[in-house]
Structures are given as C-alpha cells and as structure tokens.
Amino acid sequence: MDKCGRFERVQIMKLLGEASAKDQQFARHHAEVCVECQRSGARDQWLDAAFELDAKKAGAGFSSAHRGLMGALRDKRANCGQVEGPFGTVFLAATEQGLCRVSFKRTEEDFLEELEERGLLPERAPNKVAREMRELDAYFEGRRKSFKVPVDLRLVTPFQRRVLEATASIPFGDVASYSEIAEQIGQPKARRAVGGALGKNPVAIVVPCHRVIAANGQIGGYTGGLDIKRELMRIEGIRLEKEDS
C-alpha cells in the first residue's frame, strides 16, 4: 500500500479514536513531505475539532449524527489476516457482518489495495479474524469439512449471490457442473454467466467454487489457478476421470 493510502487510513482511525501512537507518528512525518496529505490532514483536524466542540454545545442532535458517522465507518472496516495453505499464503478479511474476502493475491499490499478499491477500510488485525483463520487451517489439514463462520456477500450482485448460495450447497468431496448450478437457480441457459459469477467469488474455499466443473467431466476454470483448484480437490478426495491438459 502506498504511503498516501496509509495516511488516509490513519486519519480515519484517528476519527474513530483507534489510531496507535506509531500510526500517528507516521502520519505526522508523512504530512511533512506530502503537500496534498498536509491539506487532507488539516481538513481532518478541523473535522475532529468540530466533533469535540459541537458534541459539547449541540447536544443530542449532533451526538446522534456523530454516532451515525462512526457506525458508517465501522461498517466499512475489514479486519485482515492470513494463513498458510498447501499452495501458499491465503489472505482473508472480515467485516462486522462476516467473512467478506478470501484471496490468493501474491502480496499483502496487493490484497489491502484491492479491499480499498472495493470501498472497504482494511486493517491488519489477525486477532479479530482468529476464528476464520482457525477454520481455514483446519480445512487445509483435513480436519474440517464445512465452515461455520458467517459470510458477508456485500461485494456481489443479486445474480452472483444466487449462484454462490447454490454453490455453497455442494457437499464436501462432491462436484456439480456449471449447467447444474444454472438449472438450480432457475436459469438453465445461464451456464456461461454462472462461470463468470464463480470467477468473481469473493470468498473462495468457504463458498466452494472449486467443486464446480465442466459438464463433460473436465476440471473447468478457477480464478486462483488450476493448480490451486486441483489441490483443494485433493484435500477433499475428489478425483476426476477427465482433466484439462
């Protein structure tokens, strides 16, 4: 993540009253060399001062507005962690509503930037996603066949949600075809659209799009790469008679 992006996140955390001393020191030093962030910081300082002043003078009306703003910011916060899978690092993020992203990005910086592009406020907080991390670890070790963590699908369209909900019903160790998923959601001609929706699955593994294959028995595609799809199938004991060459 670039320094300006980090500066913006620290300013938001300051408004929430949750910026660490180290983060605030970074923000001060960065503002000394970046004119645009100096201006942004000045606006934020004015807003912060206004919160304190008006909270004392404006009474319940302002307090209610302030709580609404804080609630809106918290709703966009995404706590982030990572686990080691048999094929490399898996990054994950969860909001207050549930797990919102499981990613095979190459670097943590790429992952955090992606979350920001999706309108979220990422924060490295593995202690706050400990349950999600434990369940993924147990799955990779062959000790878990289903996930119990709540899922936040705010990043998907209504059509994608229907596809993902149908996919989530495929049992551990089993497979279904793109055509079968299309039929299950009541749109039998939407096989290609189903494939597109699965390609944008924000919570891979937990919503098991790796269990969806081509109608002819071949492995099909996978956004994370076919090597990862094969490894996930191996974990579940799935063997295909046909595979793409």
N, C-alpha and C positions, 0 to 999 in steps of 0.2 A: 504494500500500500504506500502511495507517495506521502510526503510529509504534510502537504496541504490537506489531504484527506484525513490524515490522523489528527491534524489540528482541529478540523471541523468536528470530528467525533469527540475530542476532548472538551470542546466548547459546549456540546450538548450534554455531556456528562456533568459539566460544571453546573448547568442549569438544573440538573437532577440532583445536584448535591452529592455526586458519587465519583467525582474525578479524584484520582490519587495524587499525592504530592509529586510523584515522579511525572505523571501526565501533565500536571500544571506547570512544572518546571520546563518540560519540553515545549509546551505552548508558549511560554514567555520567551524562550530562546528563539523559537521559530518565528515569532512575530517581530523579532528584532531585525530579521533579514528578509522578510517577505512582506512587501507593501500591501498586497491585497488581503493577506491574513491580518495585518495590522488593522485595516479598516473593518474587516469582519469581526475581529475581537473587540473593537471599540463599540460596534453596534450591540454585540452580545453583552458587554459590560453595562451598557445603558439599559438593556432589557432586564438584566439581572437586578440592577439598582431599582428599576421601576417595580419589579416584583416585590422587593423588600419595602419600598416606600408605600406603594398602593395597598399592599397587604395590611399595613397598619392603619391606613386612612380610609380605604374604600369599603372595608367591612366584608360581609358575607358575599356580596356580588362578585368582587374581584377574586376572593378566595375560591369561589366556585369555578370561575374561568381558569384560574391558575391550576386547580386540580384537573380540569379538563385537558389542559395543555400537557401536564405531566403524564396523564393517562394515555394521551395520544402518542407521546414519545415512548413510553414504556411498551405500548403495543407494537412498536416497530423494532424493539430491541431483540437481537438474536444472539443468544449465548452460544459460543463455539467451542468445540473440542475436536479431538482426533483419536483414531485408533489404528493399530497396525493390522492389516489383513494379510492373507497369504500372497497377495499380489501387490502390496504396497500400502501407503497411507490412505486412509479414508477419512475425509473431513465431514463434520456434521454440525448442524446448527438447529437450535430450538427456540421458539418464542414462548410466551406465557401459555399459548394455546396448544403447543405441542411441537414435535419434530417437523421442521419445515424444509430441511435440505440435507441430503446425503450426497457427497460429491467425490469424484476421483481426480480432482484437479491436481496438477503437478506440484504446486506450491501453496502454502497457506496464504500468501499475499494475493495470489490469483483468486482463491476462494473468498477471501474477505472483500475483494473488489467486486466480485460477482454479486455478493449479497447486497452491497451498497447500490449497485446498478439496479437491483430489484426493489429498491426503496426501503431496505432494512438497515438497522444500525448494529453492525456486528461488534461483538466484544469477546475477547478471549476469556472464557470462564469455564474451564473443564469441570470445576466442582459443581456447576449448575446444570451440567448435562451428564452427570455421572451415571444416572440410570440408563440413559440412551447408550452411553459408551459400554456399560456392562452387558447390555443385551446384544450389542453387535459383537463384542468379544466372545460371548458365549456361543453365538451363532457360528462364528468362524472356527471355534474349537469343536463344533459338532454337539454342543450341549443344549442348544435351543432350536426349536422347530417353528416357533411363532413369536411375534413381537407383541408386547403389551403396552408399549409407550403410546400416548396419544399422538396424532398426526395433524399438523396444520397445513391444509391444502390451499391457503390463500393465494398461492402463486399460479394456480391453474384456472383454466376456463371451465364453464359448466360441462362441456363435452368431455374435456380431459378428465374431469372429476368422475364422470360416469365410467369411463374406460378404466381409470385407476381403481375404482371401487370394485368393478368386475374382476380385475386382475388380482386384487387383494384376496379374493375368494378361492384362488387356485391353491390347493393344499401343498404343503411341503413335500418335495420329491415327485411332484406331478407336473404335467405340462398342459398347455392349451394352445391352440393356434390363433393367429390374428383373426381369422374368419370366425372362429368360435366366440371370441370376445365381441366381435361386431354383432353377431347374432344375439348374444346375451344382452346387449344394451338396446336391442330392437332396431338396429341399423345394419342389416346383413350385407349391404353393398359398401359399407364404410371400412373395408379391410385396410386400405392404404391410410385412411385417416386415423385408424386405430394405431397403426405403426408409428405415425407421426406423433400421436399423443404419448405413446410409450417412450418415444425418443426424448420427450421433454419431462419425463417423470422426475419430479424434484426430490423424491425420497426413495431412491433405488435401494434394493435389497429388502427394505421394510415393506414397500409395496413391490412385490416380486416380479418385475417385468422380465427378469431373466428366465422365468418359467414360460414365456410366450415364444412359440416357434412358428416356422412356416408350415403351411398345410401339408406340404409334401414330406414333412419329417425332418427337413434340414434346420439348422440352428437359427437361421434368420439373422437379424442385426442386433446391435447393442451399442448405445452411445458411449459406454465406458470402454468398448473394445471387446472383440470376441474372446480374447484370452481371459478377460475377467468373467465373461458370461460362462465360459467353459469351467472355470474354477468354482464359480458359485454352483453350477450344476454338479460338479464333482463332490462338493460338500454335502449336497442333498442326495447323492447317489443316483442322479439322473443320467441315463445313457441313451443316446440317440442312435438309431440304426443308420441314419444318413447325416452327414455333416458337410458344410460348405468346404470346398477345397481351398 
